Amino acid sequence: MKEEILNHIHQPAELEKLYRSQKGQFKRVFAEIYPSIQDQPIARFWNERLNFESDGISWGSKTEFILVVSLGLIAGLYAKFPAIFSIDEEFFFPRNLSFLVFPFLAVYFAWKNQIAPKKIIPIAAIIGICLVYINLIPDNQNDITLLIFIHMPLLLWGVLGMAFSGAEINNLDSRLAYLRFNGDAIVMGAVLFLAGAVLSGLTVGLFNLIGINIEEFYAKYILVFGAASIPPFATFLTQTNPQLVNKVSPVIAKIFSPLVLVMLVTYLIAIVYSGKDPYNDREFLLLFNMLLIGVLALIFFSIAESSEEQKISSSWVLTALSAVTIIVNGIALSAIVFRISEWGITPNRLAVLGVNVLMLVHLIMVFRSLWIAINQKKNIYMVGRTIAIYLPIYFLWTVIVVFVFPFVFGFD
């Protein structure tokens, strides 16, 4: 990329093609070489363009805004299927809740990235197969069904990543950008949710003051469509106004990383004194793994956010957090191995064993990359690549759990 930018520095059309093909990598490499070419007018122009942040709020094009509104309405209509077609809600929502979010966001990114039809077809086919598959599985409350319900959102999250990257699944910069997008979208979605909750409370309260009870109507219609619209609108706002939240996510990560590190160390010490252990307490092991996944996500999002700026503001904190999380993962892994050796293999234990092994390997890789980056003062971008290159492994394991486990263990 560096040589391509330098070779085409006086060819605006070629620079534009390079930028559009790999935006994240272009921005990173250009920042590295800018000091040596800053005397050239076109280099100064690109520097301003890449670092410009608008003070105003952009609502995108008319077509884009209409698309987002339409996606919100269709998602809300899909959420009303149980009422429209007399479907049992306890059957419908566990199976279809993730389909109220990810497919609609995939449509948005497919349009936004102008993905060619031949690349859209595989994405649409995967979503369609998953939708039919999860609605055809027996209505049994067993381990396999529960595992499918848990892992299907993760599988669809991976498919959304394909649409986000423009179907360029091997682009590591796009994978890092996807992680950053998730952090920004969560922040924006939380803001929209809180604003909607306040508006809903005020609306219902004001109508109650004049003797009109609209709670049931509001919950059945307005609230459903409003909740369904939050994901596409949060996505739309992060894409059209990146300046709104791209400074918030790193700050949140910087604040919570040391707090989580202290909490995790304290928690490990407290376990010794409490007498609780994940070896004999199934519920404790479950909570232990949920804690592990949450901390792992915080580490990955923190590094993904930092890699865009080529530095980690809390490098030693993240390195220490990675080390402590490896210890936590080791305890969880030994606990599940103990339970398998004592009581045999079940679908749940095998699924937990698999994901714990994957996370442990990934954490060790990330810790090693962080250690090298700190001690050898290497580019932090390489730590981000360590995260990005491993993500398809999680996706593959999710596919195995969703589609292979049922045929190995059965639905009964």
N, C-alpha and C positions, 0 to 999 in steps of 0.2 A: 504493500500500500504506500509506503514512504516513497519509493522510487516512482510509482505511478503518479502521485501528487506532484512531485518535483518535475517529472517529464511533461506533465500537462498543465503546469502552473499558468501558462499563457493561453490556454485553451478552455474557456469558460464552459463550453458544452460538455467536454470530457470530464471536467471537475464535477459538474452537476451529476453526470452519470455515476461517477465514483461515489459521490455523496449519497445518492438515492439507493445505490446497491448495498452499501454497508455504512449506515449513518454513524453507528457507535464507533466502529473502528476508524472511520474517516476523521471524526472529531478528536479521537484520542491521538492518532498519528499527527494530525495537523497541529495540535497543541505542542507536540514535541519538536516539530521542525519550524514552528512559527518564528522563534527568535532569529533563525538564520535567514529568513526571507521577509522579515517584517518591513524592509525598506521598499518592497514592491507594492504598488497600489492594490493589485488584485488580492494579494495576501492579506492586506489590512481589511479589505472588504469582507473576505471570508472569515476573518477573525471576529469582526463585528457581527456578522450574520450568525456564526455558531454560538456566540456568547450573548446575543441580544435577548433581553427579557422585556416583554411588553408590560406596561403599567395598567393597561385596560383589560377588560374581559372580552374574549372572543367567543362568539356563538357559532363559529364555523360557517359553512355555506348553508344555504337554504335547504339543499338536498340532504346534507348530512343531518341537519336538525330534524327534518321530517322523518328520516330513517330512524333516528334514535327514539322519537316519539312513537313511531309505528312499532318498533321492537318492544317498547314498554307496554303498549296496549295489547299486542299479541301475547306477550308473556303473561299479562294479567288475565287475558281471556283463557289462556291455557290453565292458569291456576283455578279458574272457575269450572273446569271440566267436571269435577265431582258433582257440582250443583246442576250443571246443564244436562249431563248424561246419567245422573243418578249412580255415580260410582262411589264406592265406599272410600271415605277420606283416609282411613287407616291403611287401605290398600294402595291408594293413589300417591299420597305425598311421600312416604318413604322411598318409593321407586322413582318418582318424577321430580323431586325437589331440585336436584342438581340440574335437571333439564330445563328448569325455569330460568337458569342463569347462563350456563356455558354455551349452549348452542346459539343463543341470541347475541352474545358477545362475539362468537366466532363469525357470525354473519356480518357484524359491524366491521371487524378487522379484515374480513375477506373483501368487503367493499372498500375500506380505507386503503388497503394495500394493493387494490386492483389485481388480485390473484387470478391467474389464468384459469379458465374452466377446467383444464386437464389436471390442475393441482387442487382445485376445489372439490372435485369428485371424490378423491380418497378421504378427505376430511368429512364431507357430507355422508359418505358411506359408513365410516366408523361411527358417527353419531347416530345414524339410522339403525345400524345393527345393534348398538348398545340400547337404544330406546325400545326396540322390539324385544330384545333379549330380556331386559330387566322386567318388562311388563308381562312376559310369558312364564317367568319362573314360578314354581308352585308357591302358594300362599302359606308357607310353613315357617313357623317361628323357630328356626334352628340356627346352628353356627354358620352354615354355608350361606344362608340367606342374609344373615347379619353382616357377614364379611363382604358380600357383594354390595350391600347398601353402603357400607363404609368406604369401599374402594372405588366404587363407580364415580363419585365426584373427583377423586384423584385422577382417574383415567381421563375424564372429560377435561380436567384442568390441563393435562398434557396435550390433549387435542386442541384446546384453545391456544396453547403455546405455538402450535403449528400455524394456526391462522394469524397469530400475532407476528410471527416471523416472516409472513408472506410465503409460507410453505417451504422456506429455506431452513430445513431442520438441522443442517450441519453447521449453521452460522452461530458460533459461540457468543459473539457480541449480541446477537438477537436474544439468546437465552438469558444473558445477564440483564438486558433491557427488559425482558419479560418479568424477571424477578423484581426489578425496580418498579415496573408498572403495577405489580401486585401490591407492593407496599403503598404506593401512591393511591391506588384505587381503594384500598382498605381505609385509608385515612379519609379520602373524599366520601366514600360510602358512609362512614361513621358520622361525618358532618351532616350529610343529607338525611340520615336516619334520625339524628337528634333534632334537626330542624323540622322534619316531618312529624316527629312525636310531639313537639311543642305546638305546632300548628293544629294537629289533631285534637290535643287536649283543650286548646283554646276554643276550637270550633264546637266540639261537643258541649263544653261548659257553657258557652254563650247561648246555644240553643236551649240548653236545660234551664237557663235563667228565664227564658220567655215561655217555658212550659212545653217545649217541643222536644221529645226524646228521639234523637236520630242515631243513637249508638248502634243499634242493630243494622240499620241501612248503611251507616258509615263503615262499619266493620266488614260487611258483606261485599260492598262495591268500591267505595273510595279507597279504603285501606289496602285492599287486595291489589288494586291496580297501582297504587302509590308504591307499595313495597316491591312489586314486580319491576317497577320502573327505576328503582335505585341503582341496580348494577349497570344497566346501559347508560344512564345519565352520569354516574360516577366515572365510567370509562370515557365517555364523551368529553367530560370536563378535564380529565387528566391529559387527554390527547390534544385538545384545542387550547388549553391553558396550563401548560406544564409548570409555569411559574407559581401557580396557586399552592402546590403541595410539594414540589421537588426540593424545597428547603426544610419542610416539616418532617418528612420521613427520616432523613439523616439525623435531625435533632432528637427525634424520638428514640432512634437506635442508640445514639450517643448517651442519652440519659439513662435508658433502661438497661444497657449492657452491663455497666458496673453494678447496678442494683440487682440484676438477675444473678450476677456472679456472687455477690454477697449472700443473696437468698439461697443459692444452690449449695454453697459451702456450709452455711448454717444448717440447712436442711439435712445434709449428709451427716453432720455431727449430731443433730437431733435424732436421727434414725437410730444411732447407737444407743442413746439413752432411753428412747421410747420403747424399745423391745419389739417394735414392728419390723418385719422384714418381708421382701417380695418373694421369698422362697416358699413360704407356706400360706401366704395371704394373697388370694387371686385378685381381689379388688385393689389391694395395695399395689400389686404388680401392674395392673391396668393404669392406675393413676400415675405410677412411676414412669411408664412409657409415654403417657400423654404429656407429662412434664418434659420428658426428653425430646419429644417431637417439637414442642413449643420453643424450647431453648435452641434446638437445631435450626428452626426457622428464623429465629432472631439473629443467629450468627450469620446465616446465609444472606438474609436481607441486608444486614449491616455491611457485609463485605461487598454485596452487589451495589449498594448505594455509594460506597466509598470508592469502588473501582472506577466509576465514571470520572472522579476527580483525581485519580491516580494516587490517592493517599488514604490511609486509615487514621482517623483522628484519635482513635482509642485502640491502637494496634496491640499494646501489651494487654489491655483488658480483654480483647477478643481472643488473643492467644491463650490467656489464662482460662477464659470461659470455655474455649475449645478443649483444653486439657481436662478441666473438671467434668465437662460433658462426656469425654471419653471414659472417665472413671464411672460416671453414672450409667453410661451405656454398657460398660463391662459388667456392672452389677446386675443390670436388667438381663443381659445376655446369659450370664451364669445362672440367674434365677430360672429363666425359661428352659435352659438345658437341664437343670435340676428337676424341674417339674416333668419334663419329657421322660427323663430317666426313671422317675418314680412312678408316674401314672400313664406313660405312653403318649403316642402322638395323636393329636386331634387337629382339626382344621385351624382352630384358633391358635394353638401353640405353634404350629408350623408357620402360619402367617406371621406371627409375632417374631419367631426365630429368624425368618427370612429378612424382615425389615430391620431387625436389630443388627444382623450381620452386615447388611448393606450400609446402615448408618455408621457403624463402627469403622468400617473400611474408609468411608467417605470422610469421616471426622479426622481420622489419622492423616489422610491425604491433605486435608485443609490445614490441620495443625502444622504439618511439615512445611507446607507452602508459606504459612504465616511466619514460622520460625526463620526460614530462609530469607524471606522478604525483609524481616527486621534486622537480622544479623549481617546480611550481605547488602542491605539497602537496595534491594531489587524493586522493580516496578510492581506495585500492588495489583496491577491488572492481571498478573500471572496467577494470583490467588483466586481472582474471580473466574479465570479460565478453569482452575481446578474444580470449582463448584459446577460450572456450566457443563464441562465435559462428562460429568457423572450423572446428570439428570436423567438421560434416557434409561439408565439402569433401573431407577425407581419406576419409570413408566412400564418397562418390561415386566418387572415383578408384579405390578398392579394388574397387568393384562393376564398374567399367570393365575393370580388369585381369583380374578373375576371369571375367567373362561375355562381354566384347567381344573381348579380345585373342585368345582361341582361334579365333574366327570370322574375324578379320582375318588372323592368321598361320597358322592351322591347327595341328593336333596333331602333324603329322609333323616 
